[in-house]
Amino acid sequence: MKAVCLLLSACLTSATCAAAPSATVVPDDEVRGLMAREHVEGLAMAVIDGGQVKSVRTWGRRNVEKDLPLTPQTVMYGASLTKTAFAYMLLQLVDEGKLDLDASVATLLPQPLPAYDKKPYDFSQLAGDERWRKLTPRIMLTHSTGFANFRWVEPDGKLRFHFDPGARYGYSAEGMYILQLIVERGLGLDTEEEMQRRVFGRFGMRNTSMLWRADFANNLADGYTIEGKMVPHDDRSRASAAGSMDTSIEDQARLWAGIVRGEGLSAASRAMLVRPQLPITSNNQFPTLVPGQVAWPQKLSAGLGLVTFQDRSGPAWFKGGHDDSTGNMAICLENGKRCVVLLSNDVRAERIYPELARRVLGETDMPWKWEYGWYKPTPP
């Protein structure tokens, strides 16, 4: 509550909290022109203004080979947008006194973390390194565990600490797996059921699940790589907090509108979600373990399951989701509760996201270069 009061106080004295301009709905011909330029096969976009869904639209195809259209109800891969939805669920548990963000994992599980030695929760490789006791939910949600993004990117495929937990930012899905272990073994809850009850059901997300559903096959998006190669949609049979969410742009519009409103969370937890928790000083998000000493002018920081920055309009935050054939992005500005949500079944769409975001939200200080290493700003 103190953080909320401080924010309100700042708004009373700062020009950045003046009346926000409305988010803009980009004309169809502009979107199609950008897609054609980068050979993007399918794109979905939602615009949120004042915490309410203003527009939901789609362009292109969910499957090129079969000439099937992408629609607002098409089921698409949510990728790492899952992490923010999962963090939102965890903060509800915090509000209920069931989870302490600063408690050691040693107190949150019935066994020591390295004692879990069976897939999908095998952390036996941490035996002998007592730094696992320093891990807390806050450290894992701020991606400061010290782990590689995935253990399988290590030369020997083994999980290890590269720096002390909490020391600095280093994006890692491994922390999300430990958080899911805490939910399931520490609290005795089912991840999919809790996500449905606390998040997807709350916001009326009828085409969203952490698990594959047979009815998704009727309107499903396949993916396309940077070379234009088709990658069939992965039917995930196990919930993963790091990125198993299947969803639609219609549902994502509801999700991010609900998050920007703070629906379902206490004011304190909503403020904590988007409060800068840990400064980010790396040049880029990937590779994840490369340290840096960049003093980002927009005060780039880790929030809880998302990234925060200081925009010219005031506090702002974002979350991306990416794989070889998926490009997703959600950007929200606190001033005016404005968001743009972009999903694509074609990774080439990321090349047009900076332009689309600018058209929807106006000029911002979104750190595109950190998010996309290839990004070069357009000359004025």
N, C-alpha and C positions, 0 to 999 in steps of 0.2 A: 504493500500500500504506500510506503514511503516513496518508492520509485515513481509510482503513478502521480503522487502529489508533487514531486519535484518536476515531473514532465509538465503537469498542468501549470505550475508556477512559471516554468520557463516559457510556456506558450503565452502567458500574460505579458511577458516582457520582450519577447523575440518576434522579429518580423517574419521569421520562418514559419510561424504558426498562424499567419494571416490566412484569410479564406483561400482555399486551394482552387486552382483551375480544374475544370472537369476533365476526366479522362476522355480521350478521343477514340471514336470508332473509325478505323482505317477503311477507306473505300475498297471495294472488292477488286477493282482494276489495278490498284496499287499493289495489293497483296499478290495477285496473280502475276504481275510484272516482275516482282522480286523473286517469286518462286521459279518463274521461267528462266531468269538470269542464272540461278544456281542449280537448275534442274531438280528442284524439290518435288517429290511425287505426292506427298500428302502433308497437310498442315491444319492444325486446329488452334483457335485462339479465343480466349475469354477476356473480357474487359470488366473490371470491377470498379465502381465509383461510389463513394460514400458508404462503403461496406456492403453494397448490394450489387448483384449481377446486372450489368448493363447490356452486355452483348455476348453471345456464344455463336461462333461460326466455324465452318470447316471448308477446305478447298482440296481438290485433287482426289487421289485414289488410295484406298486401303490395300488394294492388291492390283498392281499394274497388269500382271499377266492375265488376270481374269476380268480386268476392266471394272472393278468393283469400287463404288464411290465411298469416300470417307464422310461419315455423318457425325452429328453431335453425340450420337449414342454409340458410335463405334468403340469397341474395347481396344485400348492401346496400352502399351507397357509404360507404367509409371516410373520405372527405374528408381533413382535415388530420391525422388520426391516422396517416396515411402518413408524416408528417414524423418522428415518433418511431421508427417502424419503420426508416426510412432511416438515422436517426442511429445506431440500434443496429447496423446493418450497417457503417456507417463506423467505428465504434469497434472492430469486429473487424479492419478494415484497419489501424487504429492499433496494435492488439495485435501484428499481424504485421509491423510496421515499414514498411508500404506507404504510410502517410499520416501527415503531421505536422500536428497541429491548429493549430500556430502558424506554419506556413510561409506566406509570401506567395503569393497566387495567381499571381504573376509567375514563381515557381519551380515551380509545380505543373502548368503547362500548357506545351505545346511552342511556343505563340505567345502574344504579348501578348493580354490579354483583349479589348481593342477590335478586334483583328484578326479575331475571330469575328463574321462579318457575315451569316450565313445562318440562317434559321429552322430549327429551333427555338432555336438558340443565337446570337442576334444581340445583341452587346454593343457594336456600333460606335458607339452614341450616347455612350459613355463616353470616346471619343477626345478628347484635349485636357484631360481632368481626371485628373491623375496619382494621385488618391486611390484609384483602383482597385487600385493596388499595395499598399495597406494592408489589403486584404481577406484574411482567413485563414479556414480552415474553422471555427475557434472563433467568430470574429465572425459568420459566416453562420449557424451553429447556434444562436447566442444572439440572433439577430434584431437585430443592431446594425449592419447594413450602411449605413444612411442612406438606403435606397431606400423608395419607397412600396410598399404591399403588392403591387401589380401596376402595371406601367408604363401599362396602359390606363386606370387611374383618373386619370392626370395630364391636365391640360387639353389638352395637345398630344400625348398618347400616347407621350411620350418618356421613356426611363429617365434618371434623374439622381440625384445625391447631394443630400440635404436636410441632412445633417450629416456630420461626419467619421466614418468607420468605427470602431466600437468605443466611440463617445462615449456612447451611450445605447440603450435598448431601443426598437425600432420594428418591429413585426411585418411581415415581408416574405417572400413566396414567391420573390422574385427571387434571394435568396441560395441557395435550394434548387436553383434552375436552374443556378447557377454550380457548386455542389457536384456536381450530376449531370454537368456538363460535365467537371469534374476526373476523376470516375470513368471516364467514357467516353473522353475524349480524352487526359487526362493519364495514366491508368493502363491504358487499353485494355481496360476491362471492360464488360460488358453489364449495365445496371442491373437489368433484369428477371431475368436469370439469376442475378446475385449475390443479389438479394432472395429468390429461390426457394431457392437453395442455402443461404444463410447464416441466413435468418430463417424464411420460410414453411415450407420443408421441415424445418428443425430442430425446429419446434414442431408438426409434423403438421397444418398449416393447408391442408387439401385443397381448400377452396372460396375460396382467396384468391389474387389475382394483381394485378400492376401493369398488366396488359393485359386487355382483354375476351377472354373465352373463350366459344365457342359453347354449351358445356354449361351456362353460367350461365342461359341463357334459360328453362330448365325450372323454375327456382325463384328468381325475381328480384323485388326490391322496386322499385316506382315510388315517387316522392316526392310530398309534399303541402305546399303553402305555408301561410303564416299565414292566408290566406283560404280554405284548403281546396282549392285548385286542384291537380289532378294534373299532375305533371311526369314524363315518361317517363325511365326510367333511361338515363344516357348511356353508350353503348358506346365506351369510350376505346380508341383504337387505338395510342396511344403512351404508354410509361411516363413518369410524371412524379413526381419525388421530392417535389414539393409537395403532391400529393393525388390520385393516380390509382388508389389501392388499392381494389379490390372485395373484399369479405370477408363473413363471417357472424359472428354473435355467438358461435357455437361456436368459431370460429377465433380471434376476438379474446380470448376467455377464455384460450385456450392462449397467445396472444402475451403478454398482460399478466402472466399467471402466470409465464411464462418470464423476462420482463423483471424483475419484482420479485424473482425468485430470482437473477437475474444469470447465467443459463445461457448459455454461449457467449462470455462476456467474462471477462477477467482481473478480479481483485478491484479493481485500480486503475482500470480503465476503467468498471466498474460504479459505483464510487464517484463517478467524474468525471461520469458521465451525470446524476446527480441532485444534484450539489454546486452550491450557488449560485455562478454564474459572474459575473453582472452584476445589480446592484440594479435593480428596476423601480420607477419613481416616478410613472408616469402614472396618471391617475384611472381610465382604462378601457383595455382592449386596443384597441378601435376607437373612433374613427378612429385609425389607426396613427401618424400623424405629429404628433399634438398633444402637446407636452411637458407635464410636470407635475412637481410637487415634493411628492408625497404620501409621507409616511413611514409606509409600511404596517407596522402593529404585528407582523404575521406575517412580516416580512422577505421580502416577495415578491421573487423573483429569477428570472432566466433560467437554466435548466439547459441541457443540450445537446439541443435538439429538444423540450423540454418546459419547464414552469414549476414552480419550487420554492417552498415556503413552510414556515415553522416552525409546525407544528400544536401544540396543547396536548399531544398524545401524543408529539411528537418530529418529526423530519424528515418532510416529505410533498411530493408533487408531483402534477401533473395535466397533461392535454392535452385540448383540445377540437377538434372538427371540425364545420364549419358551412357550409351554403350556404342558398339560398332554400327548399329542401325537405328538408334534412338537419340533424339535430341529434345530435351524438355527444359523449360525455364519458367520460374515464377518470380516476379519482382513486385514488391509492395512498398508504397510510400505511406508513412503514418499520417502525414498531412493530407487530409481529404480521404483517407482510407481507400487509396487508389491502387489497383494492381493490374498487371497484365500477366496472363497465364498462357504459355505456349507449349503445345505438344506436337511432336512430329514423329512419324514412322520412317523418317528419312533424315539421317544425321547431317546431311548437307543443309538442312534448314537452319542450323546454328549460325550459318554465314549471314543470314538475314535478320536474326533476332535483334542485334543492336539497332538496326533501322526501324524495325517494327515497334520496339519498345520506345524509341524516341518519338515515333508518331503517336503512340497511345498516351504516354506520360509526359511528353515534352522533354526538354534537355534535363538530364540527370547526371549524377556523379557515379553511376553504376560502374564498378571496376571491371570492365570487360576484358582488359588485358590480363588480369589475374585469373579470371574464369576461363577465358579462351586464349591460350598462349599465342595463337596466330593473329590475334586481333590488332589491327592498325586503325587508329581513328581517321575518319574522313576529314580531309582538309576543309576549313570553313569557306 
